[in-house]
């Protein structure tokens, strides 16, 4: 357990960040899972509607440094590639 006051404060901050990161992670996973389900069902109309929500959650994760920028970009690119393959 933390002994110094600065270590105690850092521990409290870490706990708060942990809660936010869990929330961010579950949001990203929910959006990706929903999008992949729509792609496997070949439901293009709903998948197109799900893209902005997926992009929003990935961009927020990159903005808050939960994900690296290139990781978010890669996931967005793969989502769009899956959507265009569905259209063919």
Buried (B, 14 or more C-beta within 10 A) or exposed (E): EEEEEEEEEEEEEEEEEEEEBEEBBEBBEEBBEBBBEBBEEEBEEEBEEBBEBBBEBBBBBBEEEBBEEEEBBEBBEEBEEBBEEBEE
